[in-house]
């Protein structure tokens, strides 16, 4: 087999909730950059626009983010509420865009060769996993602070020692209130479960795996899909990629690399290019 056709598409991009809107956005060259929305995180804590060397900070607040990440019709996909809460929103997005791509290909309501349909997704990080396990990190830090206070209390003032210990106790109590790890937390945030969840829901029997190749993840996933189709491992391939930025980690990290545009604008192949905008 040498001829391979793309027969259906589905997408979500900042400012473009579907393929038609995305095409119009591309044709109009309309920028979708804006400040980090408050519902993601309080970026003021990490924003140091005048200091590119500031520790634990970003010199830009410009991003390109999707809206309404909390909107997911769990009942439509037969996902129990507890599992839906633990699911990485990236997995939910891939369920939605896969459904749209199948419908666009005319396979939404009809039958197709599910047994020989593979799933290949580019995905590199799970900020949601970091959020879900944050209570464990917070408890560990609080315990370390408590242990350090107990170990260095000799010779200190009684009031000072008690204050530090009380602060550590308060921090630990607050950490425990943030939530707990449940049975769905781990499978809900593993990268490979993005593909696995789609295969399971649509009853697909072909190869199903995630590809972590950083920025080229989706292209490598496409390359793998083509190779699998040509080898006969599957007849149909669902290929996609997903990235959601839910914590300040990437914005701060790329700022430390000075890879982000200080002007908050992407100018590929332009003499004025000064980095990229995270999206």
N, C-alpha and C positions, 0 to 999 in steps of 0.2 A: 504494500500500500504506500503510495506517495502523495496522493492528494488529500489534504485535510482542510476542512472548512469550519469557520466560526459561524454557528447557526443561531446563537442567542446571547444576549447581553443583559446584565443587570449591574447597577452601581449606586454608590452613595459618595458624594464629594461635597466639600464645603460650598454652599450656594447652589448645589445641583443634586436634588434628591432622586433623579432618574437620568436615563441615557439621553433623552431628548433635551432636557435642560442642560446637561453637561456639554452636549454638542454646541448649543447656543452660547454657553459660557466660553467655550474655546474660540468660537468664531468672533465673539465680541471682545476677547482678550480682557475681560473684566476681572480685576483683582478681588480676592476674597480675604484679604488680610485684615485683622483687627486685634485689639487688645485681648489678653487672656480673660475669658468670661469668669465672673466671680463664682459661678456654680462649679467650676473645675477646681480652683484653689485661689487663695488670696495671694495674688502675685506681687502685691506691694511688699510683702515680706522678703521677696527674693529679687526685686527689681532695683538695680543700680545702674541707671543709664549712662552716667558719667564716668564709670569706673570699670574698664574691661578686665581688671585684675582682681576685682572684689571676690573674696572667698564665698562659696555657697550662694552665689548670686548670678543673675543674668543681666546683661546690658540691654536686652530688648524685651518687649512684652508683646511683640507682634507674632501672631500665629494664624493658622487657617484651620478652624475646628468645625466638626459636625455639630448639629443641634439635636436636642431631644434624644439623647442616648439612653435615657431611662424608659423610653417607650418601646414596649415589646409585647406582642400578643401571645403570651405564653399558652393560653388555652388553645389557640389555633394550632400550635405545634405540639400540643399534648404534653407540655412541660409542667410538672408540679410546681407550685409556688416556691417551695424551699429550694428546689433545684434552679429555678429561674433566677432567684436572688443571688445564687452562688455562681451563675454562669458569667464568664467574661463577656462584656458587651460586644467584643470582637466576634465571639461565637454566634451571638444573636444576629449581628449584622450579616454574617456569612449565610445564616439560614435564610434571611430575608432576600438577599441579593441572588442566592441560588434559586429560590422559588421564582424570582422575577426572570432570571436567565432561562430557566426551563420553560416558563410561560412564553417568553419571547421566541423560543425555539419551537413552540407548538407542542411542547411535551408536558405542559402543566396539568391538563386534565386527562390527557390520553396516556396510553401505555407506551413504554419504550424498553429497551434492553437494560433493565436495572442491574441485572446480575453482572453485566460486563461494562458497567459505568464506573470509572475511577474518579477520585477527588484529589486535587493537588493544589495546596494553598501555600502562599508565601506569608510567613508571619514570624516575627523576630522577638517581640517582647510582650509581656503581660503586666501592664501597670496595675490592672485590677487585682492580680495576685498579690502585688505589693500592698495594696490597700486592704485586702482581705486578711493578710497576715500581719498587718501593722500592730495589732494588739500584742502579738508575741514579741515583736521587736521592742515595743514600749515597755512591756513587763521586764524584759531582759535588761534594758537600760536603767529602769527604776531599781531593779535588784542590784545592779552594779554600783549605782549611786549609793544605795543603802550600805552595801558592803564596804565601799570606800570610806563612808562616813564612820562606820563602826571601827574600821581599822586605823583611822587617823584621829580618833577622838581624844586620845590621851594627851593631856596638856592643853586642850582647847577649853574654851569657856563652856559652861553647862548650857547656857542659853543658846549659844551658837550651834552646839552639837544637836540639841533638841530640835532646833529650827530646821537644820539640814535633814535630820531623820524624818521629821514631820513632812517635809516637802517630798522626800522620796516615797513615803507611805501614800501621800496624796496622789502622786504621779502614778503609782502602781494601781491604786484604786480606780483612777480615771482610765487607765489602760484596760483594766478588766471590764469596765463598762462599755468599751468600744465594740465589743462583740466577742464571739467565740468561733473557733474552727469547728465546722460540722462535717458530716459525711460527704457533702457535695462540694466542699471548698476546693479540694485538690483536683478532682476531675473537672471541676468547673473552670479551672484556670490554666490547665496544662495546654501548651501550644498545640500538641498533636490532636487535642480534642476538638479543635476548630474543624478539622477535616472529619474526624470521627463522628462528631455530632451530626454533620450533614449527611454522611453515609448512613448513619443509623436512622435518621428521620425519614429519608427518602428511600430507604431499603436498597442501598446500592452495594453490590458485591465485588466491585473492582478494587484495585489498589487505592489506598487512602492514607495520605501522610502529609505532614507539614514540612516546609522547606525554610530553613533559616540561612539566608545568604545576604543578610543586611539589606541594602538598598536594591539589590538585584533579585530579591527573593521571588517576586512574582514572575520575572522573566525566567529564572531557573525552574520555577514550578511549571511554567509553560513548556520549557525545553524537556523536562521530565515527562510531562503529559504526552507530548508529541512522540517521544521515544517509546513510551508504553503503548500508545496506539499503533505505531508502526511495527512493534514487536508482536502485537496480537494479545498483549496482556489485558487490554480493554478495547472496546469498540467506540465508546463515548467517554470524553474526559471533561470534568468540571474543573476549571482553572480559575484561581482568584488570588487576591492578596488583601490584607487588612492591617491597619495600624490606627490605634487610638491612643492619644496622649492624655493620661488622666492624673499624672503627678508632675511636679516641677522638675523631676530628676533629669529628663532629657534636655529641657531648655537650659538648665544650669550646666549640665555636662557639656553640651555643645558650645555654650558660651565660654567655658573654660578652654575649649579647643579653639575658640575664636572662629568657629565655622559658620556662625549665624550672621545674617545681615544686620549691621547696626542701624541701617536705614529702614529696615523692615520691609524690604522689597527684593523679589527675585529678579535678577537680570542675567539670564544665561547667555554666555558668549559675548557679553558686553564689557567694554573697557571700564565701566563704572560698577561692575559686579563686586559686591563685598561679602558674599555669603548667601546662604539659603534661608528660607523662612520655614519653620517647622509646621507641619500640617498632617 
